[in-house]
Amino acid sequence: QVQLVESGGGLVQPGGSLSLSCAASGSIFVIYTMGWYRQAPGKERELVATITNGGSTVYADSVKGRFTISRGNAKNTVYLQMNSLKPEDTAVYYCSLLQRGHRYWGQGTQVTVSS
């Protein structure tokens, strides 16, 4: 089993910044991908950004140039730096780990962008 614990999030004004972090523990193997997804009220969960063990990244078009995903030195942590936040970024953000075809999820953290 894999456990994911997220931290960060909260309320921020439009144009502001927030940082999310996620730490993974448990049965983690060498090759895996971590990432962030989000789900706004009434919408499906969508990809925000992912990063492989090798550092390759993928971003949703809606966050390119504003969000940055990175891995910690221990490789079992992942961060999401969110800049120039917009009201449409408001959602519950979920940390995800994908290994051997199985995806694990964190409990989610609320990000609200509002004046």
Secondary structure by P-SEA (a helix, b strand, c coil): cbbbbbbbbccccccbbbbbbbbbbcccccccccccccccccccccccccccccbbbbbcccccccbbbbbcccccbbbbbbcccccccccbbbbbbbcccbbbbccbbbbbbcc
